[in-house]
Amino acid sequence: MPTSITLKLIFLSLLLAFSSLSHAGKEAFKSGTAIKDYGQIAVVDSQLAIPKDMVFKVAFDMSKAAKPAEINRSLNTLARFINMHEDAGVPAKNIHLAMVVHGNAVGDLAKNEFYRQQHGLEAPIENANKALIKQLTQYGVKIYICGQSAAYYNLDNEALLPGVDMALSAMTAHAILAEQGFTLNPF
């Protein structure tokens, strides 16, 4: 039968083990320094070294709108990509990102009036993605709207947020980006 000292040691060991687990999860994530207030990141002890002169040219795809008045997770992924790579020592000049937007997600890149109309909202509600898009485009992220989706949703160039460009189609934008050396992020 275990002694009370043995039971205390076992209890203390379990307590220490579980207390170290409590530091994982959401608490491990912090704001990045490049895209402020978006794209939270965690410090990772990675065994996959990033080559010193690595240049990232990555295209992302977004086809689903966020819930009304929420940030689109796909746009936040761009911020996270930038923040985590800068935090890992990749210089900003080596990070080139593009986002191709189609489907009902096109409204997430529109000015407030179109955004409210698409979601059946009223003023003063604004497009929740506006501030993030501004930071991303100032960073140099290229954002292309599928012209075919835009036509379907009756979205014209005048309704696009600053820094967002219209492409003939999402397929066209992806083909051009691939020709320019961008890889397609698989998720």
ZIVEN-V469943 format. One record per residue. N is the residue number from 1. PHI is phi in whole degrees, -180 to 180 (999 if undefined). Layout:
N:PHI / N:PHI
//
This chain:
1:999 / 2:-67 / 3:-80 / 4:-66 / 5:-68 / 6:-63 / 7:-62 / 8:-64 / 9:-65 / 10:-63 / 11:-61 / 12:-63 / 13:-62 / 14:-64 / 15:-62 / 16:-65 / 17:-63 / 18:-72 / 19:-69 / 20:-71 / 21:-71 / 22:-69 / 23:-86 / 24:-86 / 25:93 / 26:-54 / 27:-64 / 28:-77 / 29:-96 / 30:-138 / 31:-68 / 32:-84 / 33:-99 / 34:-86 / 35:-110 / 36:-71 / 37:71 / 38:-139 / 39:61 / 40:-62 / 41:-133 / 42:-115 / 43:-76 / 44:-128 / 45:-88 / 46:-85 / 47:-94 / 48:-95 / 49:-70 / 50:-85 / 51:-54 / 52:-55 / 53:-102 / 54:-61 / 55:-114 / 56:-94 / 57:-128 / 58:-127 / 59:-105 / 60:-117 / 61:-129 / 62:-137 / 63:-127 / 64:-115 / 65:-72 / 66:-76 / 67:-63 / 68:-52 / 69:69 / 70:-117 / 71:-73 / 72:-73 / 73:-60 / 74:-67 / 75:-69 / 76:-65 / 77:-62 / 78:-60 / 79:-62 / 80:-65 / 81:-58 / 82:-63 / 83:-61 / 84:-71 / 85:-76 / 86:-64 / 87:-62 / 88:-85 / 89:101 / 90:-77 / 91:-69 / 92:-54 / 93:-65 / 94:-104 / 95:-118 / 96:-125 / 97:-120 / 98:-139 / 99:-127 / 100:-107 / 101:-117 / 102:-148 / 103:66 / 104:-72 / 105:-70 / 106:-58 / 107:-65 / 108:-72 / 109:-111 / 110:-106 / 111:-64 / 112:-54 / 113:-61 / 114:-65 / 115:-57 / 116:-63 / 117:-62 / 118:-62 / 119:-97 / 120:67 / 121:-104 / 122:-121 / 123:-60 / 124:-95 / 125:-62 / 126:-114 / 127:-63 / 128:-66 / 129:-90 / 130:-57 / 131:-67 / 132:-67 / 133:-61 / 134:-61 / 135:-64 / 136:-63 / 137:-70 / 138:-65 / 139:-70 / 140:115 / 141:-66 / 142:-92 / 143:-122 / 144:-119 / 145:-95 / 146:-69 / 147:-63 / 148:-70 / 149:-66 / 150:-60 / 151:-63 / 152:-61 / 153:-92 / 154:61 / 155:-105 / 156:-108 / 157:-57 / 158:-65 / 159:-90 / 160:-77 / 161:-66 / 162:-56 / 163:92 / 164:-99 / 165:-116 / 166:-89 / 167:-113 / 168:-56 / 169:-160 / 170:-66 / 171:-61 / 172:-64 / 173:-60 / 174:-64 / 175:-65 / 176:-66 / 177:-62 / 178:-63 / 179:-63 / 180:-84 / 181:95 / 182:-81 / 183:-93 / 184:-93 / 185:-67 / 186:-75 / 187:-150
//
